[in-house]
Structure formats: structure tokens, C-alpha cells
């Protein structure tokens, strides 16, 4: 069988990066190898811990109308980002450095206070390779990327989580480039 299936995974809190490359279009082989590596290198890990899923049940957005501003931290430096909660189910995301903004439906989940996908491209070389979509998953309080503690609740002055860059139809990283970056926003 020809083709290829590949995935790269980073576990920053452990200083670990894995790349699995398979000479087959059968992604089940790639997934089995990745699961085996993670089980051995990160004891107690489960696929739900390290595979991104926009398939968690959506819950209503509970963040109040308001505005947050901060950055997405990239290897090429911080990229400014603004977030406005417009209504109970719509937000506006802006990348001020490139003058781009988009309004989209937003939800929450048991894990995230805000989840949204917008057609915005982060202005970095790695994000251009990953894809033209930007997904945000942010917590209001709890633990941030890398294990840093963050205080607050649903009305928090700080939102912390991840910004993910990917291509159309691929919010999981299974089909192509997928970039996960820390994101921290404070009340504006």
C-alpha cells in the first residue's frame, strides 16, 4: 500500500517531542505506533490526553460580554491577539498586527471556557505551513499550558490556553500540519 501517514506530538512539560512517519496511507498504523510510544514515555497517558478533539460536547458560552487582549507565543515572538465576546454565542477575534479580524460562533466545554475556530492566519512561517485556520481553546482559571496555575473563574480577568493553527477540515492534526501555541489574554 502506498502513501504516507505522519504526526508530530510535543509534550512541553516533559521536554518531549515525537514524530511518527509511516509509509502507508493506513493511519491506524501511525496511531498505534504513537499510542505505544506515549504509553511507554508518558506513563498513564491516554489518547484523549494528547490528541486534540473538537468533538467534545459543546456547552453554552458563559463568559460575559467583554474584551480581552494578549498574545499567542510563537517561536518567532509574541503575536498580539484581541478577543471580544459579543453575545452568548458569538465572538470576534482580531490579529491587530496584520489588521485582520473575524466573527464566529463560540462554545464552551467541560474543559474550556471558550472554544472558537476563525479563518485567520497567524503571521508566522510555521503557522503559514500549518494552515489558514485559527482555533482558540481558553480557560478562565485553572491550569495553563505548561502547568502554570491561573486564578479566576468564568468572569476572570485572564484567559489562558492554546491557539491552534491547521488547515480546513482538520481540527485534529490527523490530516496535515497542526501547530499548538500558548495563548494568554487579560481583560482589556
Helices and strands as residue ranges (DSSP letters): E 5-11, G 12-14, E 16-22, H 27-41, H 47-50, E 66-74, E 77-85, E 90-95, E 100-107, E 114-118, H 125-130, E 133-139, E 142-143, G 145-147, E 149-150, E 158-166, E 178-187
